[in-house]
Amino acid sequence: MCLITLAYRVHDSFPLVVAANRDEYYTRPTRGLHFWDDHPGLLAGRDLEAGGTWMGVTRGGRFAAITNYRSTTPAPDPARSRGMLTLEFLAGEAAPLDYLQAICDQGGQYAGFNLLVGDRDGIYYLSNIEGQVRALTPGIHSISNGLLDSGWPKQRCAETRLAAALNGDVEHSALADTVSDRRPAADAELPDTGVGIELERALSPQFITMEAYGTRATTTLAVHRNGDVRVREQDFSAGGVAGEVRMEQFVLDAGASQGAD
């Protein structure tokens, strides 16, 4: 993902609500949202080049999502796939905090990342740029290609829109709208990540439409306090043309901790 906004323990009925965009090169092979044959109970899209995923949820109540951290610092050579960080948590059994604490020691093996992992007892954040694990506090949070809650224009817009969406029925269409703005930010508000003003402008919208790179999917997730999980994914092709929509709904396995009460 390259933009994630989430409401954590804000809504009385939905302790976790997420809207996110995956930005990627259009030519990178991908399979969209599905339950994986080799990891039963895992619902996620799959990067067919490296094998990992950018965001997923399991029938057991595990959740993970990742964004790249934008920097001109060279990646380690060779660099491990960041999408495997989400997959290894989702397919594993380690508690979220334990998992991220272990990853802290391996952060130098990856290009910059922001990683969220959690279950119904808690959600935690780690960036290998910052190097420390943080527990998410109840509230509305966002991540793009800087650190958590860094306040980039696309993030502020997403947070405001998500707060408004929570005032009514938590509908997938309203959630998708929180990350759908295609307008670039004003130059005065652009972050300086070292890539130059032209690229900063092109990457500043919530929804990116560059020639070879852009928003490939918008995913929305709503977890009800009764364990009902609803996920929707909208695919996009070059130019931001809408494609296939996939929707899944399931109930968390009995015994998954309620946590959000």
C-alpha positions in Angstrom: 0.0 0.0 0.0 1.0 3.6 -0.4 -1.8 5.2 1.5 -3.6 3.7 4.5 -6.1 5.4 6.7 -7.7 3.6 9.6 -10.1 4.2 12.4 -9.1 2.1 15.4 -11.5 1.7 18.2 -13.4 4.9 17.2 -16.7 3.6 16.0 -19.0 1.9 18.6 -19.8 -1.0 16.2 -16.7 -1.3 14.1 -13.5 -1.4 16.1 -11.4 -1.5 12.9 -12.2 0.4 9.7 -9.5 0.7 6.9 -9.3 2.4 3.5 -6.1 2.0 1.5 -4.6 2.4 -1.9 -1.9 0.1 -3.4 0.3 2.1 -5.8 2.6 0.0 -8.1 3.9 -0.3 -11.6 1.2 -1.4 -13.9 3.4 -4.2 -15.3 4.1 -5.9 -12.0 2.2 -9.2 -12.0 -0.5 -9.4 -9.3 -3.4 -11.5 -8.3 -6.2 -9.6 -6.6 -8.1 -10.2 -3.3 -8.7 -13.9 -2.7 -8.4 -16.7 -0.1 -5.0 -18.4 -0.6 -4.8 -22.1 -1.3 -1.4 -22.4 0.4 -2.5 -20.4 3.5 -6.1 -21.4 4.3 -7.9 -18.6 6.1 -5.8 -15.8 4.6 -7.6 -13.2 2.5 -5.3 -10.9 0.6 -4.0 -9.9 -2.8 -0.7 -11.4 -3.9 2.4 -10.0 -5.5 3.2 -12.7 -8.1 6.7 -11.4 -8.6 8.0 -11.7 -5.0 5.2 -13.8 -3.4 4.1 -11.5 -0.6 1.2 -9.2 0.0 0.6 -5.5 0.8 -2.5 -6.0 3.0 -4.4 -8.9 4.4 -6.7 -10.3 7.1 -7.2 -13.8 8.4 -10.2 -15.8 9.7 -8.3 -15.9 13.0 -8.4 -12.1 13.3 -4.9 -11.2 12.2 -4.4 -8.0 10.2 -1.3 -6.6 8.4 -0.5 -3.9 5.9 2.7 -2.2 4.7 3.8 0.9 2.8 7.1 1.8 1.3 9.1 4.6 2.9 10.2 7.1 0.2 13.8 7.9 0.3 16.8 8.4 -1.9 18.9 6.1 0.3 20.0 3.1 -1.6 18.2 -0.2 -0.6 20.4 -3.0 0.7 21.8 -5.3 -1.9 20.2 -7.8 -2.0 17.1 -6.5 -0.3 14.4 -8.9 1.1 10.9 -8.4 -0.2 8.9 -6.1 2.1 5.7 -7.9 1.2 7.0 -11.0 3.0 6.8 -9.1 6.3 3.1 -8.9 6.1 2.7 -12.5 4.8 5.0 -14.0 7.5 2.9 -12.3 10.2 -0.4 -13.3 8.7 0.6 -16.9 8.1 2.3 -17.2 11.5 1.3 -17.4 15.1 3.5 -14.8 16.8 1.8 -12.1 18.9 1.9 -8.8 17.1 4.3 -7.1 19.6 6.6 -10.1 19.6 6.7 -10.2 15.8 7.6 -6.6 15.4 10.3 -6.7 18.2 11.9 -9.5 16.3 11.7 -7.6 13.0 13.5 -4.6 14.6 16.8 -6.6 14.5 16.3 -7.4 10.8 15.3 -4.0 9.5 18.5 -3.4 7.7 17.7 -6.3 5.3 14.9 -4.3 3.7 14.4 -1.0 1.9 12.4 1.5 4.0 9.0 0.3 5.2 6.1 1.1 7.5 4.5 -2.0 8.8 1.2 -2.5 10.7 0.4 -5.8 12.3 -2.4 -6.7 14.8 -5.1 -8.8 16.0 -8.3 -8.0 17.9 -6.3 -7.3 21.1 -4.1 -4.6 19.6 -2.4 -3.1 16.5 1.3 -2.2 16.4 3.5 -0.2 14.1 7.1 -0.4 13.1 9.2 1.5 10.5 12.8 0.4 10.0 13.6 4.1 9.5 12.5 4.9 13.0 13.5 1.6 14.5 11.0 1.4 17.4 7.7 -0.4 17.9 4.6 1.7 18.7 1.2 0.5 19.9 -1.6 2.2 18.0 -3.8 4.4 20.2 -7.5 4.6 19.7 -8.2 7.2 17.0 -7.9 7.9 13.3 -4.4 7.2 11.9 -2.8 7.3 8.5 0.4 6.3 6.7 1.7 7.1 3.3 5.4 7.0 2.4 6.7 8.8 5.5 6.2 7.8 9.1 2.9 7.1 10.8 0.7 10.2 11.2 3.2 12.4 9.4 0.5 14.7 8.1 1.1 14.7 4.4 -1.8 16.5 2.5 -3.2 13.2 1.2 -3.2 11.8 4.8 -4.9 14.8 6.3 -7.6 14.6 3.6 -8.1 10.9 4.2 -8.4 11.3 8.0 -11.0 14.1 7.6 -13.0 12.1 5.1 -12.8 8.9 7.2 -14.1 10.7 10.3 -17.0 11.9 8.2 -17.7 8.4 6.8 -18.0 7.0 10.3 -20.8 9.4 11.1 -23.2 7.4 8.9 -23.4 3.8 7.9 -20.0 2.3 7.4 -20.3 1.6 3.6 -17.5 0.5 1.3 -18.3 3.2 -1.2 -17.9 5.9 1.4 -14.7 4.4 2.7 -13.3 4.2 -0.8 -14.0 7.9 -1.3 -11.7 8.7 1.6 -8.7 7.8 -0.6 -10.0 8.6 -4.1 -8.9 12.3 -4.6 -6.9 12.6 -7.8 -5.9 16.3 -7.2 -2.2 17.1 -6.5 -1.3 18.9 -3.4 -0.2 22.5 -3.5 3.6 22.9 -3.9 3.8 24.7 -0.5 2.4 21.6 1.2 4.5 18.9 -0.5 6.9 16.8 1.6 10.6 16.9 0.6 11.6 13.3 0.3 14.6 14.0 -2.0 13.0 12.9 -5.3 12.6 16.4 -6.8 9.6 18.7 -7.1 8.1 17.2 -10.3 7.9 13.7 -8.8 6.7 15.0 -5.5 3.8 16.6 -7.3 3.0 13.5 -9.3 3.0 11.4 -6.2 1.0 13.8 -4.0 -2.6 12.9 -4.9 -4.3 10.2 -2.9 -5.0 8.4 -6.2 -2.0 8.4 -8.5 -2.2 8.2 -12.3 1.3 8.4 -13.8 2.2 6.9 -17.2 3.8 3.6 -15.9 2.9 3.8 -12.2 -0.2 4.5 -10.3 -3.0 3.3 -8.0 -3.7 -0.3 -8.8 -6.3 -1.1 -6.2 -8.4 0.5 -3.5 -9.2 -1.8 -0.6 -11.7 -1.2 2.2 -12.1 -3.2 5.4 -14.7 -3.1 8.2 -14.5 -5.4 11.2 -17.7 -5.5 13.3 -17.5 -6.0 17.0 -19.5 -9.3 16.5 -16.7 -10.7 14.4 -18.2 -10.0 11.0 -15.5 -9.0 8.5 -16.2 -7.3 5.2 -13.6 -6.5 2.6 -13.9 -4.9 -0.8 -11.3 -4.4 -3.5 -11.6 -2.3 -6.6 -8.9 -2.8 -9.3 -7.6 -0.1 -11.6 -5.6 -0.2 -14.7 -3.3 2.4 -16.4 -4.9 5.9 -16.3 -7.0 5.0 -13.3 -9.6 3.1 -15.3 -11.8 1.1 -12.9 -11.7 -2.7 -13.3 -12.9 -5.7 -11.4 -14.5 -5.4 -7.9 -14.1 -8.2 -5.4 -16.0 -8.5 -2.2 -15.6 -11.0 0.6 -17.4 -11.4 4.0 -16.8 -13.9 6.8 -17.0 -14.3 10.5 -13.9 -14.5 12.6 -13.2 -18.0 14.0 -14.7 -18.7 17.4 -12.1 -18.1 20.1 -10.5 -15.0 18.5 -10.2 -12.4 21.2 -12.8 -9.7 21.2 -10.2 -7.2 22.4 -12.1 -4.1 21.2 -14.8 -4.1 23.7 
